[in-house]
């Protein structure tokens, strides 16, 4: 099930945030969405999940416009993890994760063995099993972030859209989380994530969408998009090449002073 963004434009109030954004995301691949602060990355993710209205263009799952899908069907197809995800009730972590199964439950239906299995699998995959009986209000920011990711994974969406999922995680859990997202994509799902860490994007992603000022700068395989020239132009940084397990990574090493 391809996620196709075609000539997308979004206005928030009177401000134009995205203009003529087009990209074709494919399942089985991780796509990193990159750009400076204020580029429109979070708005793009929200528009892809039909959480903000668009002014032009379309977002489709194959031929179906996501904005016109039945909300429950859309929730089963697209899992969204916001940057500032919060839990408003101090319930235990297992119950938070179980909320991810709601799109699969009929009215007043009790969770099935398959629902329980999906919750347990999601908690195992995010290393949150040991947190299952702890109230979320007692968790650290990183622990809570992993529980909220588990909630999305429990829904078994065909597409996982995550806005800065690494923000509250320590380096070890960042690496582990990206590896698990890659594994989720290898299982046949599509994954699109907003990232600020350019090195982690090169390690984890197959494709990259680079945007600035609400417009696409480049889209395609990571090695073709994340070049020294492109990173200098968009982020204003100098880079150095680093060999990592036989892979060439570009690492920011300094700012470029603009005239």
FIFI-376522 format. One record per residue: x, y, z of N, C-alpha, C in turn; residue number from 0. Coordinates in steps of 0.001 Angstrom, whole numbers, plus 524288, in hexadecimal, padded with zeros to 5 digits. Example, Ala and Ser with C-alpha at 12.3 -4.5 7.8 and 13.67 -1.06 7.14 Angstrom:
BEGIN
[[83386 7E9C6 81E78] [8300C 7EE6C 81E78] [83390 7F31C 81E78] 0]
[[83232 7F736 81BA8] [83566 7FBDC 81BE4] [83264 8001E 81EBE] 1]
This chain:
BEGIN
[[8034D 7FB5F 80000] [80000 80000 80000] [80376 804DA 80000] 0]
[[803F8 80765 7FB91] [8074E 80C01 7FB11] [804A8 810CB 7FD6A] 1]
[[807C8 81436 7FF99] [805EB 81933 8019E] [807D0 81D68 7FDD5] 2]
[[8041D 81FF1 7FB38] [8056B 8236A 7F6E8] [803B1 828F7 7F83D] 3]
[[80776 82C6D 7F883] [8066E 831F4 7F989] [80721 834D6 7F466] 4]
[[80310 83798 7F2C9] [8030A 839E8 7ED93] [80198 83FB4 7EDDD] 5]
[[8055C 8431B 7ECA1] [80484 848C5 7EC4B] [801E0 84AE7 7F12F] 6]
[[8038D 84909 7F5BB] [8010B 84A6A 7FAAB] [80256 85003 7FC44] 7]
[[7FE4E 852D7 7FDB5] [7FEEB 85803 7FFF5] [7FBD0 85865 804F6] 8]
[[7FE0F 85ADF 808F7] [7FB65 85B79 80DFC] [7FC19 86111 80FE4] 9]
[[7F7C8 86362 8119C] [7F7E9 86879 8142D] [7F5F2 867D4 819BE] 10]
[[7F8AA 86A38 81D6A] [7F6E9 86A65 822D4] [7F59E 87010 82400] 11]
[[7F09B 87131 82460] [7EEFC 8769E 8249E] [7F020 87936 81F68] 12]
[[7F2D6 87D99 81F90] [7F43B 88054 81AC1] [7F9B0 87EE8 818E5] 13]
[[7FC5A 87B95 81BCF] [801C9 87A49 81A89] [8020F 87566 8172C] 14]
[[804C7 875B4 812D5] [805B2 87128 80F84] [80A3B 86E07 811BC] 15]
[[80937 86924 81320] [80D2F 865D9 815A0] [80FA6 8621A 811B6] 16]
[[80C7A 85FDF 80E3B] [80E6D 85C43 80A45] [80C73 85E00 804F4] 17]
[[80FDB 85D87 8010C] [80E7C 85F19 7FBBF] [81037 85AF0 7F7DB] 18]
[[80C7B 858AC 7F506] [80D99 8552E 7F0AD] [81151 850BE 7F22E] 19]
[[8103D 84E33 7F690] [8137A 849DD 7F863] [81191 844C8 7F5EA] 20]
[[8150A 84214 7F355] [813C9 83D08 7F0F1] [817F5 83909 7F26F] 21]
[[81638 83458 7F3CA] [819C9 8300E 7F508] [816AD 82B01 7F4D5] 22]
[[8195D 826C9 7F398] [816E8 821A4 7F324] [819B2 81DFC 7F6EA] 23]
[[81740 81D22 7FB7D] [81987 819C2 7FF77] [817C2 81424 7FE78] 24]
[[81B60 8107B 7FF1F] [81A39 80AF9 7FDFC] [81ACB 8079A 802DB] 25]
[[81763 803C6 80372] [817D6 80033 807E4] [81CDB 7FD03 80789] 26]
[[81E7A 7FB15 80BFF] [82356 7F821 80C30] [82821 7FB8B 80C7A] 27]
[[8275C 800B3 80CE9] [82BB8 80461 80D11] [82AD1 8085A 8116E] 28]
[[82F1E 80A56 81388] [82EF6 80E96 81758] [83057 813A1 81487] 29]
[[82CF4 81781 81506] [82DE8 81C9A 812A7] [82ED3 82099 816FC] 30]
[[8333B 8233F 816CE] [8346B 82770 81A82] [832B1 82C9D 81827] 31]
[[82FDD 82FAD 81B35] [82E2F 834DE 81997] [831A6 838C7 81C76] 32]
[[8349A 83BC0 81976] [838C4 83F0D 81BA1] [8380D 844AB 819EE] 33]
[[839D1 84839 81D37] [839BA 84DBA 81BDB] [83AB1 850FD 820B1] 34]
[[83BF7 855EA 82007] [83CEF 85952 82488] [837EE 85A64 8278C] 35]
[[83885 85CB5 82C27] [833F6 85E2F 82F3D] [8306A 861C2 82C0B] 36]
[[82B4A 860B0 82C57] [82793 863E7 82987] [826F3 86292 823D5] 37]
[[82953 85E44 82218] [8290B 85CD3 81C8F] [823BD 85AA2 81B05] 38]
[[820B1 858BE 81EDC] [81B9C 85665 81DAC] [81B75 8508B 81E60] 39]
[[81F60 84E42 820E9] [81FB5 84894 8216F] [81B1D 8465F 82494] 40]
[[81A10 848AC 8291F] [815CD 846B3 82C67] [8108D 84760 829B3] 41]
[[80FD7 84BC0 82700] [80AF2 84CA2 8242A] [80A44 84895 81FDF] 42]
[[80E84 84724 81D4B] [80E3A 84333 81930] [80C6D 83DFB 81B63] 43]
[[80EA6 83C5E 81FC6] [80D10 83774 8223D] [8074C 837A2 823C5] 44]
[[805AA 83C04 82603] [8002A 83C7D 82797] [7FC90 83C60 822D5] 45]
[[7FE0F 83EF1 81EA3] [7FAE0 83EE7 819EC] [7FA82 83966 817AD] 46]
[[7FECA 8366C 817F3] [7FEBF 8310F 815FD] [7FB0B 82DA3 8191F] 47]
[[7FA4A 82EF7 81E1D] [7F6AC 82C09 8216C] [7F13A 82E79 82189] 48]
[[7F04F 83269 81E3B] [7EB3E 83521 81DE6] [7E9DB 837CA 82307] 49]
[[7EDCE 839E9 825B5] [7ECE9 83CA1 82AA5] [7ECDB 84287 82A07] 50]
[[7EE75 84472 82585] [7EDCB 849F7 82434] [7EB7E 84A41 81EB9] 51]
[[7E87E 84E50 81DD2] [7E61B 84EF7 818B2] [7EA22 850DE 814C7] 52]
[[7E986 84F31 81002] [7ED00 85104 80BDF] [7EA22 85516 8089B] 53]
[[7ED24 85881 80636] [7EAE0 85C76 802D2] [7EB16 85ACF 7FD17] 54]
[[7EEF8 8579E 7FBBF] [7EF72 8559D 7F66D] [7F199 85012 7F6A3] 55]
[[7F100 84D4A 7F240] [7F373 8482F 7F1AC] [7F08C 843D7 7F476] 56]
[[7F336 83F6B 7F502] [7F0C2 83ACE 7F755] [7F4D1 8377A 7FA15] 57]
[[7F2DC 8343C 7FDAD] [7F5EE 83016 80026] [7F2BC 82B23 7FF90] 58]
[[7F510 82711 7FD41] [7F221 82251 7FC15] [7F503 81D7F 7FE10] 59]
[[7F1F2 819BD 7FFA9] [7F3E2 8146D 80070] [7F235 8115E 7FBA2] 60]
[[7F5FC 81040 7F841] [7F4C4 80E60 7F301] [7F116 8124F 7F06C] 61]
[[7EC3C 810C3 7EF3D] [7E8B0 81460 7EC8B] [7E4F8 81729 7F040] 62]
[[7E530 815EB 7F54E] [7E155 817F5 7F8F0] [7E363 81CBF 7FBC5] 63]
[[7E06A 820F8 7FB91] [7E1D1 825CA 7FE38] [7E144 824FA 8041D] 64]
[[7E566 82604 80716] [7E538 824F3 80CB4] [7E12E 8285E 80F70] 65]
[[7E023 82D07 80D57] [7DC73 8308F 80FE0] [7D6DA 82EA0 80F90] 66]
[[7D5AF 82B50 80BC1] [7D052 8296E 80B1C] [7CF99 823DC 80D22] 67]
[[7D3A2 8218C 80F45] [7D32A 81C4E 81174] [7CFD1 81C5C 8165B] 68]
[[7CD41 81801 81765] [7CAA3 81756 81C6A] [7CEB8 817F5 820BE] 69]
[[7CDA6 81B10 824C5] [7D1A3 81C20 828C6] [7D3E8 81734 82B47] 70]
[[7D0AF 8134B 82C50] [7D2B7 80E81 82EA7] [7D63B 80B99 82AD8] 71]
[[7D4B5 80B70 825E5] [7D7FF 808E1 821FA] [7DD25 80BD6 82163] 72]
[[7DCE5 810FE 82185] [7E1B1 81416 82125] [7E532 8131D 825DF] 73]
[[7E2E4 812B1 82A7C] [7E5FA 811B4 82F34] [7E87F 80C5A 82F15] 74]
[[7E5EC 80894 82C87] [7E855 80367 82BF9] [7ECC6 80381 82803] 75]
[[7EC65 806F4 82429] [7F051 8071D 82000] [7F4F5 80A88 8215C] 76]
[[7F404 80ECA 8243F] [7F81D 8129F 8255C] [7F899 8135A 82B36] 77]
[[7FD30 81235 82D40] [7FE64 8134F 832B3] [801A8 8183A 8330D] 78]
[[8000C 81BD6 83665] [802A0 820EC 836D6] [804C0 821A3 83C52] 79]
[[809BF 822F4 83CB3] [80C3A 8240C 841B8] [80DE9 829BE 841BF] 80]
[[80B26 82D21 8449D] [80C80 832AB 84494] [81163 833CE 847B6] 81]
[[8139F 83846 846A5] [81867 839DC 84953] [81769 83AD2 84F1A] 82]
[[812F2 83D09 85064] [811BE 83E7B 855CB] [80D74 83B0D 85808] 83]
[[80DCC 835F9 856F6] [809B8 83262 858BB] [80959 83269 85EB1] 84]
[[8049E 832AC 860A2] [803B7 832B2 8663E] [7FF73 82EC4 86789] 85]
[[7FF2B 82D51 86C7D] [7FB00 829F8 86E82] [7F837 82D14 872C4] 86]
[[7F328 82DAF 8723A] [7F044 83121 875BE] [7EE32 82E52 87A95] 87]
[[7EEAC 82927 87AB3] [7ECFF 8263B 87F4B] [7F1A7 8231C 88149] 88]
[[7F231 822D4 88664] [7F6B0 82028 888B0] [7F586 81A53 88933] 89]
[[7F4C3 817CB 884A7] [7F3AC 81237 88489] [7F8C2 80F38 883BF] 90]
[[7F894 80A29 8849B] [7FD5C 80713 88429] [7FEDA 8067A 87E6C] 91]
[[803DC 80587 87D91] [805FC 80575 87844] [8033C 80177 874C8] 92]
[[80202 7FCDA 876D7] [7FF6E 7F8E2 8739C] [7FA3A 7FAE1 87181] 93]
[[7F75A 7FDC9 874B1] [7F24F 7FFD8 872EF] [7F30B 80424 86ED7] 94]
[[7F741 8071A 86F50] [7F86E 80B02 86B4C] [7F961 8084A 8660E] 95]
[[7FC8A 8044B 8661C] [7FDCB 8017E 86146] [7F8E3 7FF07 85F00] 96]
[[7F57F 7FCFE 86263] [7F0B4 7FA7A 8608C] [7ED1E 7FE44 85DA6] 97]
[[7EDAB 80360 85EA1] [7EA7E 80734 85BC5] [7EB93 806F6 855E7] 98]
[[7F023 8050B 85476] [7F167 8048E 84EF1] [7EE09 8009F 84C14] 99]
[[7EB50 7FD43 84EFB] [7E7F8 7F950 84C84] [7E26C 7FB42 84B9E] 100]
[[7E111 7FFF2 84D70] [7DBAC 801CC 84D04] [7D98E 801C2 84769] 101]
[[7DCAC 8033E 8436B] [7DA79 80324 83E16] [7D8F6 7FDAE 83C3C] 102]
[[7DAED 7F9A8 83EEA] [7D9C6 7F447 83D4F] [7D51C 7F1F5 8403C] 103]
[[7D32F 7F4B7 84437] [7CF04 7F29B 84775] [7C9BB 7F495 8459D] 104]
[[7C5DF 7F123 845A1] [7C08D 7F2CE 8448B] [7BE4E 7F59F 84941] 105]
[[7B9CD 7F801 84879] [7B749 7FACE 84CC4] [7B632 7F714 8514D] 106]
[[7B820 7F894 855FC] [7B74D 7F5A7 85AD2] [7B9D4 7F036 85AB5] 107]
[[7BD2E 7EF36 856E7] [7BFB0 7EA0D 85699] [7C44A 7E9C0 85A5C] 108]
[[7C4E5 7E538 85CBE] [7C95B 7E457 8602F] [7CE20 7E2E8 85CE5] 109]
[[7D2D1 7E43F 85EBA] [7D787 7E2C7 85BCE] [7D7EB 7DCE1 85B22] 110]
[[7D9A2 7DB4B 8568F] [7DA2D 7D5C1 85549] [7DFB3 7D3F5 856AC] 111]
[[7E0B5 7CED7 85676] [7E60F 7CCFD 85729] [7E9E5 7CF81 85355] 112]
[[7E81E 7D089 84E87] [7EB84 7D31E 84AB7] [7ECDC 7D8B0 84C69] 113]
[[7E911 7DB5C 84ED4] [7EA1A 7E09C 850CD] [7EE2B 7E070 8552A] 114]
[[7ED6F 7DCDD 858CE] [7F12F 7DC65 85D1C] [7F69E 7DB05 85B0E] 115]
[[7F6D2 7D795 8572D] [7FBDE 7D608 854F8] [7FE8E 7DAB0 85259] 116]
[[7FB8A 7DDFC 84FA6] [7FDCC 7E28E 84D11] [80005 7E656 8510C] 117]
[[7FD64 7E700 85576] [7FF4E 7EA6D 8599D] [8046A 7E855 85BD4] 118]
[[8048A 7E33F 85CFD] [80949 7E0EC 85F2A] [80DD7 7E148 85B4E] 119]
[[80CBE 7E05D 8565D] [810CF 7E0AD 8525B] [812F6 7E638 851EB] 120]
[[80F89 7EA1C 8520C] [81149 7EF85 851A5] [81498 7F112 8565B] 121]
[[81330 7EF37 85AFA] [8163A 7F082 85FA4] [81B7D 7EDB8 85F92] 122]
[[81B88 7E8FC 85D8E] [82087 7E63B 85D06] [82413 7E916 85932] 123]
[[821DD 7EAC7 854D6] [82506 7ED45 850C5] [82723 7F296 8526E] 124]
[[824AF 7F507 85637] [82689 7FA22 85817] [8292B 7F9C4 85D6A] 125]
[[82A0D 7F503 85F48] [82C91 7F414 86459] [829BB 7F6E7 868C3] 126]
[[82494 7F641 868D5] [82174 7F8BA 86CF2] [81E67 7F4C8 8702C] 127]
[[81F78 7EFBF 86F79] [81C99 7EBBC 87262] [81D29 7EC9D 8783E] 128]
[[821D7 7EE0B 879F5] [822C1 7EED0 87F93] [81FF7 7F39F 881BC] 129]
[[81DE7 7F6E6 87E3A] [81B0A 7FB92 87FE8] [81523 7FAB3 87FFC] 130]
[[8135F 7F607 87EAA] [80DD7 7F50D 87D98] [80A3A 7F6D3 881F1] 131]
[[80BB3 7F604 886DA] [80834 7F725 88B37] [80966 7FC4D 88DEA] 132]
[[80CB6 7FF76 88B77] [80E0F 80482 88DD5] [80AB1 808DA 88B89] 133]
[[80898 80C54 88EC7] [805A6 810C9 88CBB] [80927 8143A 8895A] 134]
[[8070F 81638 88517] [80A4E 8193D 88178] [80C66 81E35 883FD] 135]
[[809A1 82032 887FB] [80B83 824E1 88AA3] [81083 823FF 88DA5] 136]
[[811EB 81F1A 88E9D] [816B7 81DDD 89176] [81B47 81CA6 88DD5] 137]
[[81A5D 81CB9 888B7] [81E6D 81B4C 884FB] [821BE 82002 88390] 138]
[[82691 81EFE 8821A] [829F0 82320 8800C] [82807 8249F 87A99] 139]
[[82A16 828F7 8789A] [82890 82AA1 8735B] [829C5 8268D 86F40] 140]
[[82E54 82416 86F9E] [82FC9 82014 86BDC] [82C71 81B3E 86C4A] 141]
[[82B41 819A6 8711D] [827DB 81516 871DE] [8226D 81624 86FB3] 142]
[[8206D 81AC6 870C5] [81B38 81C1D 86ED6] [81B25 81C45 868DD] 143]
[[81F63 81E39 86681] [81FAE 81E66 860CA] [81F6F 818EC 85E7D] 144]
[[82201 81531 860F5] [821E6 80FD0 85EFA] [81C8F 80D51 85FBA] 145]
[[819EF 80E8B 8640A] [814A5 80C86 864E0] [810EF 80EAD 860B9] 146]
[[81170 813A3 85F70] [80E03 815F7 85B8A] [80F1E 813CC 85618] 147]
[[8140E 81290 85503] [81530 80FED 85015] [812C0 80A80 8500B] 148]
[[81308 807CA 85473] [8109A 8029E 854CA] [80AC0 802F5 853C3] 149]
[[8083E 8072E 8558F] [802A6 807D8 85489] [80196 80803 84EA1] 150]
[[804E2 80ACF 84BBE] [80433 80B0E 84619] [8052A 805B7 8439E] 151]
[[80954 80316 84536] [80A9E 7FE03 842F4] [8066B 7F9F2 8441F] 152]
[[803DE 7FA75 8489A] [7FFCD 7F6A6 849F8] [7FB54 7F6C2 84616] 153]
[[7FA88 7FB2C 84380] [7F66B 7FB80 83F91] [7F7C7 7F8E4 83A78] 154]
[[7FCA6 7F72B 839E3] [7FE7E 7F476 83531] [7FD11 7F76C 8302D] 155]
[[7FE56 7FC85 82FF3] [7FCEA 7FF8B 82B4F] [8002E 7FE03 82699] 156]
[[7FDFF 7FEE6 821FE] [800F6 7FE03 81D31] [8050D 80242 81C6E] 157]
[[80405 806E8 81E98] [807B2 80B43 81E63] [80872 80D75 823D7] 158]
[[80D63 80E57 82544] [80EA7 810C5 82A3D] [81133 81607 82913] 159]
[[80EBA 81A32 82AF4] [810AA 81F84 82A34] [8123C 821AA 82F85] 160]
[[81730 822ED 83024] [8192E 82490 83540] [81BEC 829CF 834C7] 161]
[[81A93 82D57 8384C] [81CD7 83294 8385E] [820DA 832E3 83CC7] 162]
[[825CC 832E2 83B63] [82A17 8332F 83F2E] [829B1 82EF8 84366] 163]
[[8299B 829FA 841ED] [82906 825E4 845EB] [82DD6 82536 84965] 164]
[[83240 8278F 847FB] [83709 826E9 84B03] [837C5 82B1D 84F26] 165]
[[8344D 82EF5 84F51] [8354F 833B8 85255] [83662 832BB 85818] 166]
[[833B8 82EF8 85A81] [8344B 82E26 86024] [83799 82967 86183] 167]
[[83A2F 82719 85DA7] [83CFB 82238 85E85] [842D6 82315 85F07] 168]
[[84557 81FDE 8623C] [84B03 82009 86297] [84D50 81D74 85DB6] 169]
[[85275 81E2E 85CB6] [854BD 81C2C 857CE] [853EA 8165B 856EE] 170]
[[8544D 8133B 85B0D] [8539D 80D9B 85A70] [84E1D 80C4F 8589F] 171]
[[84A36 80ECD 85B05] [844D4 80DB3 8597C] [8437E 81022 85436] 172]
[[8461C 8145E 852C4] [84560 8167C 84D84] [846F9 81281 84961] 173]
[[84B94 8104E 84A12] [84D88 80C6F 84657] [849EE 807B3 8462B] 174]
[[84847 805EE 84ACF] [844E9 80159 84B11] [83F9F 8026D 84891] 175]
[[83D6C 80710 849A3] [8384D 80856 84778] [83878 8088E 8418A] 176]
[[83C87 80B02 83F64] [83CF1 80B4E 839B7] [83D8B 805E2 83755] 177]
[[84068 8027A 83A01] [840EE 7FD1A 83818] [83BA2 7FA5A 83815] 178]
[[83877 7FB61 83C0D] [8334E 7F8EA 83C4D] [82FA5 7FB24 83824] 179]
[[8301B 8002F 83703] [82CF3 80270 832D7] [82E8C 80031 82D8B] 180]
[[83394 7FF4D 82CD4] [83555 7FCC6 82808] [83315 7F73B 827AF] 181]
[[83315 7F483 82C10] [830CE 7EF51 82C1E] [82AFF 7EF6E 82ADF] 182]
[[8284E 7F372 82CC0] [822B5 7F3F4 82B9A] [821E7 7F4BE 825C5] 183]
[[8253F 7F7E6 82366] [824E2 7F8B8 81DC2] [82632 7F3BA 81AC2] 184]
[[82A1D 7F0E7 81C82] [82B94 7EC14 819D9] [82734 7E80F 81A12] 185]
[[823C4 7E89D 81DF4] [81F3E 7E52D 81E50] [81AF7 7E689 81A6A] 186]
[[81BC6 7EAB9 8176B] [8180D 7EC15 81351] [8152F 7F131 81417] 187]
[[815B7 7F39E 818AA] [8131B 7F89D 819A1] [8165D 7FD13 8176A] 188]
[[81403 801A0 81726] [816DD 8064F 815AD] [817EF 80994 81A7C] 189]
[[81C78 80BFE 81AB1] [81DFA 80F43 81F2A] [82001 81475 81D1F] 190]
[[81DC8 818BD 81F10] [81FB8 81DF8 81DD9] [8208B 820D4 822F7] 191]
[[8253E 822D9 823BE] [8268B 82545 828C2] [82931 82A89 827E9] 192]
[[82791 82E4F 82B0D] [82A35 8335C 82B2E] [82EF2 832D9 82EB9] 193]
[[8337D 8345A 82CB7] [83857 83406 82FB7] [83B5F 8391E 82F47] 194]
[[83E48 83A50 83369] [84209 83E9C 83334] [847A4 83C99 832F8] 195]
[[8487F 837DB 834D5] [84DC0 835A4 834FD] [84F1D 83392 82F8C] 196]
[[852A2 8364C 82CE0] [853EE 834E7 8277E] [856D5 82FB8 82727] 197]
[[85A00 82E90 82B0B] [85CE8 829A2 82AFB] [85932 82508 82BBA] 198]
[[855A6 82584 82F81] [851E2 8214C 8305F] [84E66 82086 82B96] 199]
[[84D22 824C0 828EC] [849F0 82442 8242B] [84CC9 8210B 82011] 200]
[[851CF 821F9 81F70] [854C8 81F04 81B96] [85540 81947 81D1C] 201]
[[8558F 8183A 82231] [855FD 812D9 823F6] [850E0 80FD9 82367] 202]
[[84C86 8127D 82479] [84797 80FB3 82509] [8442D 80FC3 82038] 203]
[[84494 813D9 81D01] [840B7 81499 818DD] [84294 8126A 813A3] 204]
[[83ECC 810D7 81086] [83FC6 80F5E 80B1B] [83F50 8141F 80788] 205]
[[83B66 81763 808B1] [83A4C 81BFD 80584] [83A48 820D0 808FE] 206]
[[83AE6 82553 80697] [83AAF 82A38 80979] [83799 82E39 8065F] 207]
[[8345C 83119 80930] [83196 83595 80700] [833C2 83A5F 809B7] 208]
[[83662 83DA7 806C0] [838E5 84253 808DB] [83594 84703 80764] 209]
[[833C0 849E5 80B60] [83075 84E68 80A54] [8329F 8533A 80D0C] 210]
[[83194 857BD 80AC8] [8330E 85CC1 80D06] [82F02 860C1 80B59] 211]
[[82D7C 8640F 80F00] [82994 86822 80DDE] [824A2 865D7 80B78] 212]
[[82335 86120 80D37] [81E53 85EC8 80B7B] [81E61 85C6B 80615] 213]
[[822FD 85BFF 803AC] [82370 859D5 7FE67] [8275C 8555E 7FE4D] 214]
[[8269C 851DB 7FAA6] [82A2E 84D77 7FA13] [82F4E 84F53 7F79C] 215]
[[83394 84E0E 7FA32] [838BE 84F0B 7F7FF] [83A9C 84A42 7F4F9] 216]
[[839C7 845AE 7F737] [83B5C 840D2 7F49E] [83871 83C4C 7F71B] 217]
[[8377C 83837 7F406] [83504 83379 7F5FD] [83727 82ED6 7F302] 218]
[[8388C 82AB8 7F5D8] [83A8F 8260A 7F35F] [83DD3 822E3 7F726] 219]
[[840EF 81F34 7F533] [84460 81C30 7F898] [847EE 81FBA 7FBCC] 220]
[[848F4 81E27 800A0] [84BDC 8216C 8044B] [85104 8235D 80208] 221]
[[85406 81FE4 7FFA2] [85932 82167 7FDBA] [858DF 82578 7F96A] 222]
[[85492 8258A 7F68B] [853F8 82963 7F25D] [851F4 82E97 7F45C] 223]
[[84F04 82E7E 7F89F] [84CB7 8334B 7FAB8] [8505B 835FB 7FE93] 224]
[[852BF 832F4 8020B] [855EB 83536 80637] [85B94 835BE 80471] 225]
[[85C6E 83971 8010B] [861AE 83AA6 7FF2A] [863E7 83F49 8022D] 226]
[[868FB 83FF2 801C6] [86B81 84457 80474] [86952 84989 8029C] 227]
[[8686E 84A04 7FD88] [86657 84EEE 7FB6D] [860D6 84FF2 7FD76] 228]
[[85D86 84BF0 7FD80] [85825 84CA2 7FF43] [857EA 84E05 8050A] 229]
[[85B1E 84B70 80843] [85B17 84C8C 80DDA] [85D3E 851FF 80EFE] 230]
[[86103 853A0 80BEF] [86307 858EE 80C92] [85EE2 85CF4 80B22] 231]
[[85C1D 85BF4 806E4] [85841 85FB3 804FB] [8538B 8600D 808A6] 232]
[[851BC 85B9F 80AA3] [84CF3 85B91 80DBE] [84DF9 85CB2 8137F] 233]
[[85223 85A5F 815A6] [8531D 85AE5 81B3A] [85785 85EBD 81C8D] 234]
[[85A86 8604E 818A7] [85EDB 863CD 819B6] [86330 86147 81CDD] 235]
[[8644E 85C48 81BCC] [86860 85986 81EB0] [86C77 85741 81B01] 236]
[[8714B 85716 81CF7] [87575 8543D 81A52] [8755E 84EA3 81C4F] 237]
[[876BD 84AEC 818F4] [876AC 84575 81A7B] [87BEA 842F0 8195A] 238]
[[87CF2 83EC1 81C35] [8817A 83B70 81B35] [87F88 835DE 81A76] 239]
[[88248 832DD 81753] [880BE 82D75 8163D] [882E5 829D4 81A70] 240]
[[87FAA 82633 81C21] [8811C 82257 82006] [87FA0 81CF9 81DFF] 241]
[[88336 81940 81E77] [88205 813DC 81CFD] [87FBC 81101 821AA] 242]
[[87B2D 80EA9 820ED] [8787B 80BFA 82525] [876A2 806B4 82318] 243]
[[87965 80289 824A5] [87815 7FD3D 822CF] [877C1 7FD03 81CE1] 244]
[[87B80 7FF74 81A4A] [87BBA 7FF57 814A4] [87813 8032A 811FC] 245]
[[87577 80660 8150A] [871C1 80A2F 812EA] [873F0 80FA7 813C0] 246]
[[87384 812EA 80FCB] [87579 81841 81019] [87131 81BD5 81224] 247]
[[8724F 81E38 816A4] [86E9E 821D2 81909] [870D7 82755 818F9] 248]
[[86D64 82B1F 81848] [86EED 8309B 8188F] [86D71 832B6 81DEA] 249]
[[87164 834BF 820AB] [870A3 83679 8260C] [87162 83C5F 82650] 250]
[[86D96 83F52 82856] [86E45 844F9 828E0] [872D4 84636 82C89] 251]
[[8763B 849BD 82AEB] [87ACD 84B19 82E10] [87B3E 850F5 82F10] 252]
[[877F2 8541A 82CA4] [8784E 859B1 82D8C] [87444 85CA7 82A70] 253]
[[8735A 86173 82C0E] [86F9D 864CC 82955] [8723F 867A2 824C6] 254]
[[86F17 868C1 820F3] [870D8 86C16 81CAB] [86EAB 8718B 81DB6] 255]
[[8722A 87546 81E3B] [87065 87AA4 81F21] [86E72 87CFB 81A07] 256]
[[86994 87E7F 81A2C] [8672E 880B1 8157F] [8681B 88682 81534] 257]
[[868E6 88870 8106E] [869F9 88E02 80FB5] [8650D 89132 810D7] 258]
